[in-house]
């Protein structure tokens, strides 16, 4: 139990050091959000580093680690690992999206793992109960797999693919 306290204290100290250290105005190394707009930096700032979303966090782009209940990236690209309850990328995503519900409205390159996975243009692997891709180059494994255009099958259980 005491070890957890030291880890938490270390994260708090690191957060304050990073927040108060001068950084480039357009890129922030850390973001902590309760619910947008109650967050350290405004949603128009890109995050390059770590973002912690206690309830709901939104920024234009994230490169790095994204943790929280609801993680939302708006106009810029997401690069890295996103983990939480709901992950939303309004544009492109490159990396690993690991939420119960994953939504990428642009191009997705990488790995989606969740209960429900949605990608507009998928290039990679989806693993979940329900997988949906408008177009896809890759593999889906799940209870229901949907590839709207160019898939081996439009809808197929267990496995579907397009190469």
C-alpha positions in Angstrom: 0.0 0.0 0.0 2.8 2.4 0.8 4.4 1.8 -2.6 1.2 3.1 -4.3 1.5 6.3 -2.2 5.1 6.9 -3.4 4.1 6.3 -7.0 1.1 8.7 -6.7 3.4 11.3 -5.0 5.9 10.9 -7.8 3.3 11.4 -10.5 2.0 14.6 -8.7 5.5 16.0 -8.4 6.3 15.1 -12.1 3.0 16.8 -13.2 3.9 20.0 -11.4 7.4 20.1 -12.8 6.2 19.5 -16.3 3.4 22.1 -16.0 5.6 24.8 -14.7 8.6 24.1 -16.9 8.6 26.4 -20.0 7.5 24.5 -23.1 6.7 25.4 -26.7 3.4 27.4 -26.7 1.8 25.1 -29.2 2.7 21.7 -27.6 2.0 20.6 -24.0 3.7 17.7 -22.4 0.9 16.8 -20.0 -2.8 17.3 -19.7 -5.1 16.6 -16.8 -8.8 17.0 -17.4 -11.7 16.6 -15.1 -14.3 17.4 -17.8 -13.6 19.8 -20.7 -13.2 22.8 -20.3 -12.0 22.1 -16.7 -8.5 21.0 -17.7 -5.0 22.3 -17.3 -4.6 23.5 -20.9 -7.4 24.5 -23.4 -8.7 22.0 -25.8 -7.1 23.9 -28.7 -3.6 22.9 -27.4 -2.0 19.7 -28.8 -0.7 17.3 -26.2 2.7 15.6 -26.8 3.3 13.3 -23.8 0.6 12.1 -21.4 -3.1 13.1 -21.1 -5.2 12.0 -18.0 -8.9 12.4 -18.5 -10.7 11.8 -15.2 -14.2 12.1 -16.7 -13.9 13.6 -20.2 -11.0 15.2 -21.9 -10.8 16.8 -25.4 -7.8 18.3 -27.3 -7.1 18.9 -30.9 -4.4 16.2 -31.1 -2.5 13.8 -28.8 0.8 12.1 -29.4 1.7 9.7 -26.6 -0.3 8.1 -23.9 -4.0 8.9 -23.4 -5.8 7.5 -20.3 -9.3 8.2 -18.9 -13.0 7.5 -19.0 -13.7 9.4 -22.2 -10.8 10.4 -24.4 -11.6 12.7 -27.4 -9.3 14.0 -30.1 -10.8 16.5 -32.5 -9.2 18.1 -35.5 -5.6 16.7 -35.4 -4.1 13.3 -35.5 -3.8 10.9 -32.6 -0.5 9.0 -32.4 0.1 6.5 -29.6 -1.8 4.4 -27.1 -5.4 5.3 -26.0 -6.9 3.4 -23.1 -10.2 4.0 -21.3 -13.9 3.5 -21.4 -14.6 5.5 -24.7 -12.0 6.6 -27.2 -13.0 9.0 -29.9 -10.8 10.3 -32.7 -12.7 12.7 -35.1 -9.9 12.4 -37.6 -6.9 10.1 -38.1 -5.5 7.6 -35.5 -2.2 5.8 -35.6 -1.4 3.3 -32.8 -3.3 1.2 -30.3 -6.8 2.1 -29.4 -7.8 0.0 -26.3 -11.2 1.2 -25.0 -14.6 -0.5 -24.4 -15.9 1.6 -27.3 -13.4 2.8 -30.0 -14.5 5.3 -32.6 -12.2 6.7 -35.3 -13.9 8.8 -37.9 -10.8 9.1 -40.2 -8.1 6.7 -41.2 -7.0 4.2 -38.6 -3.6 2.5 -38.7 -2.9 0.0 -36.0 -4.8 -2.1 -33.5 -8.3 -1.6 -32.1 -9.3 -3.7 -29.1 -12.7 -3.3 -27.4 -16.3 -4.3 -27.1 -17.3 -2.1 -30.1 -14.8 -0.9 -32.7 -15.5 1.6 -35.4 -13.1 2.9 -38.0 -14.0 4.8 -41.2 -10.9 3.6 -43.1 -9.1 0.8 -41.3 -5.6 -0.4 -41.9 -4.8 -3.0 -39.3 -6.5 -5.3 -36.9 -9.8 -5.1 -35.0 -10.6 -7.4 -32.0 -14.0 -7.1 -30.3 -17.5 -8.2 -30.1 -18.7 -5.9 -32.9 -16.2 -4.6 -35.4 -17.1 -2.1 -38.2 -15.1 -0.5 -40.9 -16.3 1.4 -43.9 -13.2 0.3 -45.8 -10.5 -2.0 -44.6 -7.1 -3.5 -45.3 -6.6 -6.0 -42.5 -8.3 -8.5 -40.2 -11.4 -8.4 -37.9 -12.0 -11.0 -35.2 -15.3 -10.8 -33.2 -18.9 -11.9 -32.8 -20.0 -9.5 -35.7 -17.6 -8.2 -38.3 -18.7 -5.6 -40.9 -16.6 -4.3 -43.8 -18.9 -2.1 -45.9 -16.7 -1.9 -49.0 -14.1 -4.3 -50.3 -14.2 -6.9 -47.5 -14.2 -10.6 -48.1 -17.8 -10.5 -46.8 -20.0 -7.5 -46.0 -21.0 -9.0 -42.6 -19.5 -12.2 -41.2 -19.2 -13.8 -37.7 -15.9 -14.7 -36.0 -13.5 -13.5 -38.7 -13.6 -11.1 -41.7 -10.7 -9.6 -43.8 -9.8 -7.5 -46.7 -6.3 -7.2 -48.3 
